[in-house]
Structures are given as structure tokens and as C-alpha cells.
Amino acid sequence: MKRWKAIEARDLARYPRYSSQASRKWLESATGDGESLFADQRLTSRYLHHLSRQVLGRNERVMEARAASIARIVELSPGQAAELQTAAKGAARHRSTKEIQNLENWVRQNTQRSKAGNLAARLKRMGTPYFGRTRERTEPGIWTASIERVLTPDQRAAWESELEAAASWSRKCQIALVISEVEKHILLAAGQRQQLRDLVGATLEQYAPDLDGMFSYQWHLQGYYCLVPCALVNDDELKAVLAEEQITIVRSRNPGHVGDTIRNLRKRHEERLRNDKS
């Protein structure tokens, strides 16, 4: 009761979430009158809400497109398609959780020392953050459960066949882009091209999840990283395909920190294999 008796009418308007007299005194000592800090808190909340909506919207578009593809390929009824779209929205929220948490941590860490009233300028200088987007190794439970419930065994088999075909096509594109990047720097004979394609394909079978995790699942679209798979190929195997001069040229086109990158990729790979076994 003493706490409530200490509140005056003007406090209710200025401190809608007033908790104690000590809190009010701390706010006044931190900002002079408390108004600037509350304005900054509201601005931070609005900014985080804006970023969160962007993340959620992107993931919703991805999952809704996947649900629409399933409905089209296996010919779902309108009711089944609607149920799958609902599950897609829930799965999108699940997929967004970690990235939104990263965003909140990033914003609060970069603004915690901002002076009261200067937050808007600080946020503008910070720009828009980017966290590497990776393919999740497991689907959200609400999505997998809905697939099991809505699709018949034959429909699930048809969809899984479609996924396998899409994954095969995607891997072929990755290999082709890596080889194309190599051929920007050296001339490959027809036999060399096929042998190198096989080596890169075998390397990606092992390291694709690690490349996705370290960079992003679009790493093969960036010339800066496109030659990294060649650096992962065993030296003896690479020498059996390319001449020494060709190997030197290809390696010289890799990022300057490629040595550290390869070590980190191999470390991630070993950790992933250990986690899969446990």
C-alpha cells in the first residue's frame, strides 16, 4: 500500500508501468526527467517490431510457397490445402524465433550505451543487420506433423520424390557454378572438367551443410566463396586432375583468409559428424 500511496496523478501518465518509487528515482537520475528514456524504449520496441515483421514475413512467404507447391503437386483438396497453409504460418513463426532473438540481442548490444534522445540517430547509423541464413536440418514439429496428418502415404511419396529431384538439381547447379568460377581463371580440358566436377561433387556431399552454416545457403552465388570447395579437395586428388600451375592460379584467387576458413570448415564438419553419432 505504501508503494501505491506514493504515486501521484502525474506519475500515472508518465509511468504507465510504474513499479516502485525506487524505479522512478532511478529513471529521473538517469535521464533528468525520465521522459527521454521512455521515448527511447518505445523507439527500440518499434524498431525491433519492424525488423521482426520483416523476418517473419520472409519466412511466411517461404513456407506458404512450399505449402502451395505441395497442394499443386499432390492435388490436395481445398480443405487440406488450407490446413497446410495454417501449419506453414506456424512453422514460419518457429523458424523466425532464433533470428529474431539474434536481432534483439544485436540491437540492444549496440544501443545500450546510447545517450537519451540520441537513439534514433544511432539506429540510422547501424543500418540493417544480416545474419547468415542457413537451411534448418530439422523441420518444425508443427510442419512435419501436419504433413503426416494431411497427406496420404502415396502423396508423401510423391512429394519426397519431388524434394529429391529438387535437391539433385540444386547440387548440379552448385557444382556447375564452382566449375564456371574455376574456368574464369584457367582453361580446362574436357577430361579435366569432368574429373574436377566429380571431385567438387564429392566434396559438396560432405561439406555442403558446413558451407551453408558458415556462409549462407547461397554461398555458391558469391564469386568470393565459390572457389572454397576446391580448397577443400584433397591435395593429391587435385594434383591428379590439374597441373601445378593451374592449382597455383586457382588457389591465388581464393579469399586471403581461406586457410582459416578451411580449418574452421573442417572443424565444423567433424563436430557435426560427432553430433550426428551422439
Protein Blocks (a to p, Z undefined) as FASTA:
>chain_A
ZZmmmpcfklmmmmmmbfbfklmmmmmmmnonommmmmmmmmmmmmmmmmmmmmmmmmmm
mmmmmmmmmmmmnopafklmmmmmmmmmmmmmmmmmmmmmmmmmmmmmmmmmpcehilmm
mmmmnopadddddddfbdcfklmmmmmmmpcfklmmmmmmmmmmmmmmmmmmmmmmmmmm
mmmmbccdfklmmmmmmmmmmmmmmmmmmmmmmmmmklmmpmklmmmmmmmpcfklmmmm
mcfklmmmmmmmpcfklmmmmmmmmmmmmmmmmmmmZZ
